[in-house]
Amino acid sequence: MRGFTVADKTSAYDRDDDEDDPVIPNVLTGQGATSAAQASDGASAAGADDDTADAESVASAAPSPKKPSRKGLFKSSKNATKAEAPALFSPIALRGATARNRIWLPPMDTYSAFARDGKPTPFHYQHYVSRAMGGFGLVCFEATAVTPDGRISPCDLGLWDDDQIEAYRWIVQGVKDAGAVAAIQLNHAGRKGSTGCFATGFEGESVPQDQGGWPTVAPSPIAFDNFAAPRELTVDEIHGIVGAFRAAAVRAVNAGFDVIEIHAAHGYLLSEFLDPLTNTRTDEYGGSLENRMRMLVEVVDAVRAAVAPSVALFVRVSATDWAAGGWDLNQTIETARVLKVHGVDLVDVSTGGILPGVAIPAKPNYQVPFSEQIRLKALVPTTAVGLITKPKQADRIVRRGEADAVQIGRAALRDPYWPLRAADKLGLKTSEAPYQPQYIRGAY
């Protein structure tokens, strides 16, 4: 993906001050916590993790959300002291699994299944297991296609066939053996599919069918940028894709994953159904917000019913597409409320991706206010992502209740051991940091 220009490399979250921070309530259970250390409630920078929209100019096309009132959700931090463990390193229960901390690896596309069979390779083992060994509490595998024509590129991972399950098992086990929760993001690329792998060209355009590409589908026949125009899905085809998400989730659980994330962000198929700019249907899947979220809710219901109660279910959303007349925060909050009722455990908050060339005000923490508003107004756990690079910055986000976890994308590509460095910066004892026993001799 193309990069973006960062407007501001400094952040108020990096400062050292002595102000009291609010206690984080446990929105998973509705109960308050007595200290940040006891709190047990719960990507991506534009272009930094899997597939966020480009932002080549830095100017806001949509207003940033206003700071919501914390009244009724937060208590004063009378019992909290600076001697307590950083909130960033407090554990969080995710149904049957527990993440050892709030530092998570977001799904970042690597486009590295070069055999084009959807199966992960030794590269993926090194990529994911190294981050688990580096101390991340949760490691999320990249966007994994639920059908062959649901891939972003021919080199995407996939779980559309039982034959693919075994290739994931050894990697998932490696992630777990290193102490992290194993998650996977399931996706259908919609009109943004059939693009080129890193090594094959055609980046930013459709791969011709005679060179390995395929026809794309979408809620409406509206092309993305210079891509080939998609074909509008029939209702029966929509039902078939819902079933494909269900089947892929079952395969993911059989491969050992603890968490399933449904990708409904960044302009891919489920995001296209949500957004009025890309969904102009007049049937039960278009028009009103209830209709536009229908396919996503059907996918959530199908997956939730197919997997065990111990498996956590996340949904990634774009809180805004930064475009007038399109998807926005209010629609996201309403959707998050519905998703919570249908069994979603956490909303993974990002932005953008539906339109090319949209100006995004990318700077440190630029997506954090969206996470906070969704968390407070929908009363659902959230993650924050987007130019979160400093340990104190990340810890403040969690301590202040702006998100239940933070996702570290580009910084994790630079440093697989980012959590260990963060533990040192935040004053955590070596014995309390997520070191592998074999690596204690190299502790900070």
GUSENU-897668 format. One record per residue (C-alpha): residue in three letters; x, y, z. Coordinates in steps of 0.2 Angstrom, whole numbers, plus 5000, padded with zeros to 4 digits. Layout:
BEGIN
ALAXYZ...
REM end
This chain:
BEGIN
MET500050005000ARG500550184997GLY501150275013PHE500550435021THR501350595027VAL501350615046ALA500750785052ASP501550785069LYS502850665076THR502550725094SER501150685106ALA500450745122TYR500450555127ASP502350555127ARG502550675141ASP502950635159ASP501750705171ASP501050665188GLU499250695185ASP498050555191ASP497250445178PRO495550375179VAL495250195185ILE494750085170PRO493050005172ASN492849825167VAL491649845152LEU491749655148THR490749625165GLY490049795168GLN490949805185GLY492249935190ALA494049905194THR494849965210SER496550005201ALA497350015184ALA498349865189GLN496849765193ALA495849815178SER495549665167ASP494449735153GLY495049745136ALA497449925067SER497950005062ALA498950155057ALA498550205039GLY499550085028ALA500450025044ASP499549865047ASP498449755035ASP497649865023THR497150045029ALA496750175017ASP498150285009ALA498350465016GLU499550565005SER498950735011VAL498650775029ALA497050875031SER495450825039ALA494050775028ALA492950745043PRO492950815060SER493850725074PRO492650655087LYS492350765102LYS492950705119PRO491550615127SER491050635145ARG491750495156LYS490450525170GLY489650365176LEU490950255168PHE492550315177LYS492950335195SER494350445203SER496050355205LYS496150375224ASN496850195226ALA498050205212THR499850235215LYS501350265203ALA502050105211GLU500749995203ALA501149895187PRO500749985171ALA499049955165LEU499749905148PHE500449745156SER498849695165PRO498049535158ILE496349535150ALA495149385148LEU494549345131ARG493249215134GLY494249055135ALA495949135133THR496849265143ALA498049395135ARG499549425146ASN499549605142ARG498649745132ILE500049755118TRP499349665103LEU500049635085PRO498749695072PRO498349595056MET499649655044ASP499549585026THR501249515020TYR500649445004SER501849305006ALA500849145001PHE501849134985ALA501248964980ARG499549054978ASP498648914988GLY498249015003LYS499348915014PRO500548995027THR502448965025PRO504048965036PHE504049155033HIS502349165042TYR503049055056GLN504549175059HIS503449325057TYR502149285070VAL503049175082SER504449305084ARG503149435090ALA502449305102MET504249275109GLY504449465109GLY503049485122PHE501449525113GLY499949475122LEU498949435107VAL499549405089CYS498349425075PHE498649335058GLU498349445043ALA496749455033THR496349275028ALA495149245013VAL493649145016THR493449104997PRO494749104983ASP493949264975GLY493949344992ARG495849374992ILE496549544991SER497949464980PRO498449294974CYS499749284988ASP498449305002LEU498249175015GLY496549085015LEU495448965024TRP494248915011ASP494748725011ASP495048595024ASP496648555016GLN497348725022ILE497048695041GLU498648595044ALA499748725037TYR499148845051ARG499248725066TRP501148725069ILE501248915068VAL499748935080GLN500548815092GLY502148915091VAL501249075095LYS500448995110ASP501948905116ALA502749075117GLY501349145128ALA500249245116VAL498449225112ALA498249175094ALA496949265083ILE496549275065GLN495649395054LEU494449325041ASN494049435026HIS493249445009ALA494049584998GLY492549624988ARG492949754975LYS494749784981GLY495249604977SER496249534963THR497749654965GLY499549614963CYS500749534976PHE502349624981ALA503349534968THR502249514954GLY501749694949PHE499949764947GLU500049854963GLY498549974964GLU497649894950SER496749734945VAL497749584940PRO497149524922GLN496249364922ASP497449284910GLN498849324922GLY498049244938GLY496649374942TRP494849354944PRO493149444943THR492749544958VAL491049564967ALA490349704978PRO488649754985SER488549874970PRO489449884953ILE490550034958ALA492350014955PHE493750064967ASP494950184959ASN495850104943PHE495249934948ALA494049834937ALA492249864940PRO491449734951ARG489949634948GLU488449664960LEU488149514971THR486449424971VAL485549384987ASP485949204985GLU487849244983ILE487749354999HIS487049205008GLY488449095001ILE489849215007VAL489049215024GLY489249025024ALA491049045019PHE491449155034ARG490649025045ALA491548875037ALA493248975038ALA492949015056VAL492648825060ARG494248785051ALA495148925061VAL494648845077ASN495148675071ALA496848755068GLY496948805086PHE496548995085ASP495849075101VAL495049225093ILE494149255077GLU494049435070ILE492849475056HIS493549615044ALA492249745041ALA493449885038HIS494549975026GLY493449965011TYR493349775009LEU491749685006LEU490849695023SER491449875024GLU490749905007PHE489049845012LEU489049965027ASP489550115018PRO488250215008LEU489550274996THR489850094990ASN488150014993THR486750084983ARG485649934984THR483749944985ASP483449774993GLU483549715011TYR485449735010GLY485449925006GLY484650085010SER484450105029LEU485850075042GLU484949925048ASN484949855030ARG486749905026MET487349815042ARG486249655038MET487649555030LEU488949595044VAL487649545057GLU487249385047VAL489149345047VAL489249375065ASP487749265069ALA488449125058VAL490149125066ARG489549145084ALA488448995082ALA489748885074VAL491148905086ALA491248865104PRO490748985118SER492548995123VAL493149075107ALA493149265107LEU492449355092PHE493049525087VAL492549635073ARG493649765064VAL492749925059SER493250085051ALA492550215062THR492450345048ASP492950345030TRP493450525031ALA492250575016ALA490750685016GLY489050575015GLY489950415019TRP490250305034ASP490450395050LEU490650385069ASN488850385074GLN488450245062THR489850145069ILE489250175087GLU487550115082THR488249965073ALA489349925088ARG487849915099VAL487049795088LEU488649685087LYS488749675105VAL487049605107HIS487449475094GLY488949415103VAL490449515098ASP491649535112LEU492749675106VAL492749805092ASP494449835083VAL494350015079SER495250085063THR494750215050GLY494750245031GLY494950135016ILE493350155006LEU493950284994PRO495650314986GLY496550484989VAL495550535004ALA496450655016ILE496750575033PRO497450675047ALA498750545052LYS499750595067PRO500050505084ASN498450445092TYR497350505078GLN496150355079VAL496150345098PRO494650465101PHE493550355089SER494050195100GLU493550295116GLN491850355110ILE491350185104ARG491950105120LEU490950235131LYS489450245120ALA489150065114LEU489849995131VAL490949875121PRO492849835123THR493849915110THR495649925103ALA496550075097VAL497850085083GLY498650215073LEU500450285076ILE500550215093THR502450195095LYS502950245113PRO502750145128LYS502050285139GLN500950335125ALA500150165124ASP500050145143ARG499050305145ILE497850255132VAL497450095142ARG497450185159ARG496350325153GLY495050205147GLU495250255129ALA495450075123ASP495549905132ALA497149865122VAL498349945109GLN498949875093ILE500749905088GLY500949895069ARG502449975061ALA503449985077ALA503249795078LEU503949775061ARG505449875066ASP505649785083PRO504849615087TYR505349635105TRP504349805107PRO503449745123LEU505049695132ARG505749875128ALA504049945134ALA504149845150ASP505849915154LYS505350095149LEU503850085161GLY504850015175LEU504249835175LYS505349715184THR506249585173SER505349445183GLU503649525178ALA504049565160PRO503549435146TYR505249365143GLN505549195137PRO506649105150GLN508049075137TYR508149265135ILE508249325153ARG510149345151GLY509749485138ALA508549575149TYR508649765149
REM end
